[in-house]
Amino acid sequence: MVSRVIPVDPFDLVIFGGTGDLARRKILPGLYRRFRDGQMPDGARIIGAARGEMDDKGYHDFVAAALTEFLPQRALDPTAVEGFLGLLGYITVDATGKDGWAQLAKRMRKGVVQAFYFSVAPSLFGALAERLHKHKIAAPEARIVVEKPFGNDLATARALNATLAEHFDETQIYRIDHYLGKETVQNLMAVRFSNMLFEPLWKNQYIDHVQITVAETVGVGGRGAYYDTSGAMRDMVQNHLMQLLCLIAMEPPSKFEPDAVRDEKLKVIRALQPVDLDDIVRGQYRAGADTPSYTEDAENPDSLTESFIAMKVHVANWRWNGTPFYLRTGKRMKARMSEIVVRFKEPPHSIFEEDTGQSANELRIRLQPNEGMDLTVTIKEPGPGGMRLVDVPLDMTFADALGEDAADVPDAYERLIMDVIRGNQTLFMRGDEVEAAWAWTDPIIATWTAREDKPEAYDAGSTGPEEALILMHRDSRRWRELTS
Ligand code: BG6
């Protein structure tokens, strides 16, 4: 049932930061899976580029080790691994110096798709773009792929956009938000825009509220230095949660095409109201029985950075006036669970007795784990006992629907990289979208920074601070339970 694999055009993909963590964990394993599934043509080539000295053979060994570490044994077919390694080369390049660029220029082929993945710190984006240009390495239609964090605020995002724009056109720039590559996120668009069932009800008149939760059990240990300058607002809300909100709230685009989709998302971001500080709860995890506290992980005993945030957000337009969006995300929580819940209103008048158990419909879109969707509907409890009502889920768990094929659904990164090669920007953020997201985020962060707000402490393995529950209870609503 997994859809047909259509090979992409021949390409040269250069991964700057080719020995980095993201390359090892996500990019290279993802590319291997696309190769194994027959999506890469004969003319595909992948060149790792980094500072360290290594030859092609050394890189093959490095990548083979990464595949073994980050893919399940059953995914590793020895013939496929061998074939994949045969596509790989390596070049030692100094991003801010002169070394390696002439060699890279020689290796690039003409007449194939060229893509350059900047899997490096954003401070190096400018240097890379400039050198690709100066050494005439990138063809006019070459693509560059950049990772988050895309800026730390509006000013830095603008500066980054301006730096990239010196050498590349917007149509060549692919800003990754890997949440847009998740299967369920795309399915959300399919469900909204290819069924008559939901769209007429998709508005304030029928929807009580929307909840978006991205809860993680991991802490920030290992990347505390980055995270402490970022916090949950910059690390998760400004990008991933906001993208999810956009897909729920946007108007139907006229076509499933890059600018049509991105124009509609941009309108949502621009319609976000400034958030009242009383509608925000920030938290920081305490030490658990065997786990360090946030401040220990971040190695900053006085840190005021939040590892949890919950907030109530309003989209100021006709469709959503009066229907709040509650967002929450945090580290070291009770369960790893990402989901969107669309809670419909109760029927305007009940013909049943009050204690029959009637409630409201809920559409639940599960990003992970257990990807899928379910819709709770109220029915009569089967059997004798009179008219008793009960909520049952209409369940569409992808694993059930796809059976064994479910394990082969591409991971977010591999899907997005293939879109880069195809030249499809629909699932990538446009420069103005990123800037608009920062324009909304900046004043919120500035206010709590100015007030030196201290995040509320919460227990490791919990649902976050008590205040986050109160944020909902105040409105006579409640978060869905965190379960994995
Ligand atoms: C990243 C954040 O963008 O997304 C991380 O920087 C976070 O802090 C990660 O852990 C979550 O991604 P996923 O796909 O595991 O939900």
Boltz pocket constraint, residues with backbone or C-beta under 6 A from the ligand:
constraints:
  - pocket:
      binder: B
      contacts: [[A, 148], [A, 216], [A, 235], [A, 338]]
      max_distance: 6.0
